[in-house]
Every structure is written in C-alpha cells, then in structure tokens.
Amino acid sequence: MPEKYEREIEEILRKTSFSSPGRKQPFPGPMDGLASAWRQYTADVSPTRLLVLGMAFALIGYVLRFVIPELGFPMSLLAVACLIGGFVLSMSRRSSRQQRWRGQAIDTPMNDVWAALKRRWDDWRRRRGSNGPGWR
C-alpha cells in the first residue's frame, strides 16, 4: 500500500517539476534601455547630495555673477537643475519605498503622520480621563 502512495507522489512531483510556459515578455522598446540606464545612474546618487550640490552651485553662481558675469547665469541654471532633480528624486524614492517584512511588502503606510498624531492624542485623553460633562 505505501508503494502506491510513493509512486503517486513521485508522479505528481515529476509532473510539477516542468515549469509551464509563462507570459512572453514584450519586445523591448527604445525607451526601456534609457529607463534602465537612468535607474543605474541614479542608484548611487542620493537626493541629499544633489540638493547640497545645487545649493553649492547657486552660491558659486551668485559669486560668479559679479566676477565673471558670463559664467554666473549658466552656473545658476545648473543649480536650479540640481535642486529640481534632487527634489524629484526624493519624491520618487519616497513614493516607491515600501516597508517589507520577511520579503513581503506590508500595506501599512510608513509615514502616516496624521494617524500617529491622532493615536497619540487619543492615548493622552484616555490616560488623562474626562474633565466632566463638557469635555467631549
């Protein structure tokens, strides 16, 4: 009797060991290579560094405006580009960040400030007790 079960288990394992054909990947378009190159480039760049670099370029551009006016304007444009790039990069990374536990994404938001404030307010009121009939 156990041999029958062993054969059935082996047969089931043999059938499931072959992977079924999955979805075919769409043909990569011209923008896919650009997007992956952009992701590789921005992987090492932190938004903070970009913002600090933008502030430094702005200061240098301000000083250069008086010393060498021809270089002041391009330096200021570079500063604005760095500041906008740092801001966009920080927002894109913040929106894509997910809290993970054991490799699984958790659905709760990481920085829900209003919920935390409301929870702290309710805890404080609960500990303090009521002040009479007009407290609510």
DAPE-V620690 format. One record per pair of residues at least 6 apart in sequence whose ideal C-beta (glycine too) atoms are under 8 Angstrom apart, sorted by sequence separation. I is the first residue (numbers start at 1). J is the second residue. D is the distance in Angstrom with one decimal. If there is no record, write none. Layout:
i=I j=J d=D
i=I j=J d=D
This chain:
i=66 j=72 d=7.6
i=99 j=105 d=7.3
i=100 j=106 d=6.7
i=109 j=115 d=7.9
i=130 j=136 d=7.6
i=64 j=71 d=4.8
i=65 j=72 d=3.3
i=98 j=105 d=4.6
i=99 j=106 d=4.5
i=64 j=72 d=4.3
i=65 j=73 d=7.6
i=98 j=106 d=7.2
i=99 j=108 d=6.8
i=61 j=71 d=7.9
i=62 j=72 d=7.4
i=61 j=72 d=5.3
i=64 j=75 d=5.5
i=65 j=76 d=7.5
i=99 j=110 d=5.2
i=61 j=73 d=7.6
i=98 j=110 d=7.9
i=61 j=74 d=8.0
i=97 j=110 d=6.6
i=61 j=75 d=3.5
i=62 j=76 d=7.5
i=60 j=75 d=5.6
i=61 j=76 d=3.8
i=61 j=78 d=7.5
i=57 j=75 d=5.7
i=58 j=76 d=6.5
i=61 j=79 d=5.5
i=57 j=76 d=7.6
i=60 j=79 d=7.9
i=57 j=78 d=5.1
i=58 j=79 d=3.8
i=57 j=79 d=3.6
i=58 j=80 d=7.8
i=56 j=79 d=7.9
i=55 j=79 d=7.4
i=54 j=79 d=5.0
i=57 j=82 d=5.9
i=58 j=83 d=7.5
i=54 j=80 d=7.4
i=54 j=81 d=7.6
i=54 j=82 d=3.2
i=55 j=83 d=7.4
i=53 j=82 d=5.1
i=54 j=83 d=3.7
i=51 j=82 d=7.4
i=54 j=85 d=7.7
i=50 j=82 d=5.5
i=51 j=83 d=6.3
i=54 j=86 d=6.0
i=50 j=83 d=7.9
i=53 j=86 d=7.8
i=50 j=85 d=5.5
i=51 j=86 d=3.8
i=50 j=86 d=3.3
i=51 j=87 d=7.3
i=49 j=86 d=7.8
i=48 j=86 d=7.4
i=47 j=86 d=4.7
i=50 j=89 d=6.2
i=51 j=90 d=7.7
i=47 j=87 d=7.4
i=47 j=89 d=4.5
i=48 j=90 d=7.9
i=47 j=90 d=3.6
i=45 j=89 d=7.0
i=47 j=93 d=6.7
i=42 j=89 d=6.4
